Amino acid sequence: MPYTPIVATLGYVLSPDRRKVLMIHRNARPDDQHLGKYNGLGGKMEPGEDIAACMRREIHEEAGIACETMHLRGTLNWPGFGKQGEDWLGFIFVIDSFSGEPYTANPEGTLEWIDLDHLMELPMWEGDRHFLPLVFDRDPRPFHGVMPYKDGRMQSWAYTRL
């Protein structure tokens, strides 16, 4: 059976002093799979887009800002993550600089600047606690991870860096 994941981006916008990250608190839609959790910004790639264009579009749609500089921190394969068990393949970016003033909310929830030192204290997906340290560490090599999910729960975690 061919692997046909949903391809998506996940971006973490840093404040100009690099001490905070813009997160969305998914608290607006009762039917949201992510309800109550904090997450980065992003979403599904559209036909005709490359992955960087997808990240720029998603950041603009969700936060109202334009990415000035960003870099790929890694990729994540989430087999079974979707509501109906769909597989997801995510490209994880850090947005180092942006222009514009971020929204305070969007249809999915509230946007909040979170101190990087307190990021791991937030309610989030169990699996995010495994890969977020790799997003923000000083190792310049991208990571490439796999994190299978079953019934909404992370089953395992493995990654390599090249």
Protein Blocks (a to p, Z undefined) as FASTA:
>chain_A
ZZddddddddddddfklpaccddddfkbmklmkgoiacdedddddehiafklmmmmmmmm
mnopacfbdcdfbdcddehkamnopacdddddddfbdcdjddfbdfkbccddddfklmmm
pccdfklmmmmmmmmmmbfbdcddddddeehiafbdcdddZZ
